[in-house]
Amino acid sequence: MRLFCLFLLLGLSPALAADEEAPPREILGPVNARVLKVRDGDTVEVEAFIWPLQTVTVAVRLRGVDAPELKGECEAERAAARHARDRMSELVGDGFVQLRRISGDKYFGRVLADLASPTEPDIGQRLLREGLVDAYDGGRRRNWCATIGALKPGQPLGKG
């Protein structure tokens, strides 16, 4: 009881004190991994080598980008999604990548990270430069069908 009163006097709660020992919310990395599957233009499944002889299989969403959806509302979005997925497959190459700035995603079972391959230091930024994905900050997604239909031939999909 005295300890609890001390926490109250100091303006702390027991839960806050326990959080000081909580695991980090972001890991800088790098964490080496092997790509098992390219799900779409912004998500891959990997086997991450977290320490010697220990791995974890997890879906990794590229930090800061949003790709068109393979099950999008219109054929133009679905075609753009296939193109972004195929380019992601090309960029991950033989399947060995590094994850950096790894944090939790808003959906359980997935992490956010920057992804690099042996030949590409930042796959998300590369996809942005090529106009295959859009910049994304976790808020509302772009309406791909509305914007893809308004594009001129040869104009990139992404804003950035």
Order of alpha helices (4+ residues) and beta strands (2+ residues): alpha-alpha-beta-beta-beta-beta-beta-alpha-beta-beta-alpha-beta-alpha
